[in-house]
Each structure stands twice: as C-alpha cells, then as structure tokens.
Amino acid sequence: MTSVITGDIIGSRQQTSKHWVEDLKKILSPFGETPSQWEVYRGDEFQIEIKNPEEALWSAILIKAHLRALKLDARMSIGFGDKTHEAEKISESNGGAFIHSGELFETLKKQKVTLAIRTGDAVFDEKLNLMLQLALTFMDNWLAQQAEFVAAAIENPTLSQEELGQKLGINQAAVSRRQKRAQFDLVLQLDRYFRTQIKQLTTP
C-alpha cells in the first residue's frame, strides 16, 4: 500500500510573481527524485508519492505550512491504495492510490475543502475527513509567521522551543505564542490519531 498526494496552488493565476513555481519545487524536493516521486505539471498542479502511508497527512500539512508561510495555499487530496504501474513520471503511474487521489482531487473545489483523504473505506474516510475539516478551520487561516513555525516544528521534531526560536530568530516566548496561535498541539494529536488508524487499515 502506498499514498499519493495530488494538489494545485489556489489562485495561482492571480499570483503576480513567478517565483512561486520555484518555491513549490523547493518545498517538494526533499520528498525524493523528480519526476519519479514528485512532479509539478500543468504549471500549478503537483503530485507526490509518499511510500509510507502513515507519513501522508504529516507531509500534506508540511506542504501547506510552507505554502502559507509564503502567503500561498494549496488544495490537496491524499489517496491510499496499491500501485499497479510504475512509470518514469509519477503523473503516469497508476493503481488504487492514484485513482483515489485523482478522483477525490476533482471534487475538492466543489466541496470548498483544501485537504481531504480517500482510502476506499467509507466509514474511515468520513470520520477522518470530518476531523480534517474541523482542523482546516484554523489551518486555512495560518498567518505566515505561524505557518513558518509549523514547518520548522515538523521538520525539527526533536528541537525545544528555545532551539526552534534560534532557528526562526525569535525568543522562546514568541515561539510559544506562535505554537498556541497555530493550534499546533491539536495538529500533533490529529496526526497521531491518523497514524494509529491508517496502521490498522494497512495491516492485513
């Protein structure tokens, strides 16, 4: 079982700067090789394979945080399932994970939702998507500084508030404020819950 994130940049045509495409590629480059593991295509769409399904939600939240820090955002669908065809380009690979991700992605705009998942297990999907929608009420409104903190905290899970502050050039009290305003503790709990649930789903 694998997982696939399909996304696009919201309002990309309104962006005056062309830097964001390069910024997006920078954000995606730690996820592996392009175009086999991630790819940016049609200008503002992207696809990434996250081989460990337990990491999928965390990866999507990290991408969102990096984009919000740049005053951008993305719509993303995460599909889970198998991979039946491995192409040189991820956009040409196929399997359950790709189908779930692609089909769900097509519905996001209509649903007015920026992040959703599909495993094919209707009960699981309904429960987790409801939780995600609740979390998006604040994640969709992260200010650049809060989002910058979230990205740094996700990428440096072992650092203390003080050490994160040094990274971000702010004091520990400011780190604590950003953590609170970004509701990061709730995000951590959501991710922990997601991991336990997806593990049960993927363990035969």
Disulfide bonds with the S-S distance in Angstrom:
none
